[in-house]
Every structure is written in structure tokens, then in C-alpha cells.
Amino acid sequence: MFPICSFVEQGAPNATNFSARELQSTDNIARMPTLPHETINAEYSARADEPPRLTLRQRQRGQSFADQREDGIAVMRKLGIIK
């Protein structure tokens, strides 16, 4: 069984900012092998090169669902997971 990967993360603070329907929608989640899932997770945790050197997770706080989803899609495209 593959882990679930989502464009918009399902944990806090998103769990309180967005509905379960949005977070668990098939437009937001997909199952994928562990290695790509871990690679995506590492990308969300990596600090930016330029100040203030925030992680993607930190930069996304307070962003809309649509903006976070676009970021997630961009990460997966950057890593070659989707086109």
C-alpha cells in the first residue's frame, strides 16, 4: 500500500483552516510510492537559500487552499513526479 501524498498538507494548521472535504478530495490527494513521497516531504522541509530562509511549510501558513495547491503541484513538477 502506498502512502497518501497531498498537494495541500492535511495537518495543522490546515486541518482547522480548510474543510475535511477540501483536504481529502481526490483533487488534493494521491497515493504514490514511498521514495517520491519522502522526496516531496524533504522539499517541503528544505529552507530557502535566501533570507528569511523559511521552509515551504512556513511560507504557506496563512495562504489560501488554491495557493498551497499550486505550490504542491509546482513541487511535484520540479521533482519530475508529474508533468
Contacts in CASP RR format, 6 or more apart in sequence:
PFRMAT RR
TARGET T0000
AUTHOR 0000-0000-0000
METHOD contacts of the structure
MODEL  1
MFPICSFVEQGAPNATNFSARELQSTDNIARMPTLPHETINAEYSARADE
PPRLTLRQRQRGQSFADQREDGIAVMRKLGIIK
1 31 0 8 1.000
2 31 0 8 1.000
2 32 0 8 1.000
2 33 0 8 1.000
2 34 0 8 1.000
2 37 0 8 1.000
3 31 0 8 1.000
3 32 0 8 1.000
3 34 0 8 1.000
3 37 0 8 1.000
4 29 0 8 1.000
4 30 0 8 1.000
4 31 0 8 1.000
5 29 0 8 1.000
5 30 0 8 1.000
5 31 0 8 1.000
5 32 0 8 1.000
5 36 0 8 1.000
5 37 0 8 1.000
5 40 0 8 1.000
6 23 0 8 1.000
6 28 0 8 1.000
6 29 0 8 1.000
6 30 0 8 1.000
7 27 0 8 1.000
7 28 0 8 1.000
7 29 0 8 1.000
7 68 0 8 1.000
7 69 0 8 1.000
7 71 0 8 1.000
7 72 0 8 1.000
7 73 0 8 1.000
7 76 0 8 1.000
8 14 0 8 1.000
8 18 0 8 1.000
8 22 0 8 1.000
8 23 0 8 1.000
8 28 0 8 1.000
8 65 0 8 1.000
8 68 0 8 1.000
8 69 0 8 1.000
8 72 0 8 1.000
9 44 0 8 1.000
9 57 0 8 1.000
9 60 0 8 1.000
9 68 0 8 1.000
10 23 0 8 1.000
10 24 0 8 1.000
10 29 0 8 1.000
13 61 0 8 1.000
13 62 0 8 1.000
14 23 0 8 1.000
14 68 0 8 1.000
15 23 0 8 1.000
17 62 0 8 1.000
18 65 0 8 1.000
22 28 0 8 1.000
22 65 0 8 1.000
23 29 0 8 1.000
27 69 0 8 1.000
28 69 0 8 1.000
32 81 0 8 1.000
36 79 0 8 1.000
36 81 0 8 1.000
39 79 0 8 1.000
39 81 0 8 1.000
40 72 0 8 1.000
40 75 0 8 1.000
40 76 0 8 1.000
40 79 0 8 1.000
40 81 0 8 1.000
43 56 0 8 1.000
43 75 0 8 1.000
43 78 0 8 1.000
43 79 0 8 1.000
44 55 0 8 1.000
44 56 0 8 1.000
44 57 0 8 1.000
44 75 0 8 1.000
45 55 0 8 1.000
45 56 0 8 1.000
45 57 0 8 1.000
46 55 0 8 1.000
46 56 0 8 1.000
47 53 0 8 1.000
47 54 0 8 1.000
47 55 0 8 1.000
48 54 0 8 1.000
48 55 0 8 1.000
48 59 0 8 1.000
56 71 0 8 1.000
56 75 0 8 1.000
60 67 0 8 1.000
60 68 0 8 1.000
60 71 0 8 1.000
63 71 0 8 1.000
73 82 0 8 1.000
76 82 0 8 1.000
77 83 0 8 1.000
END
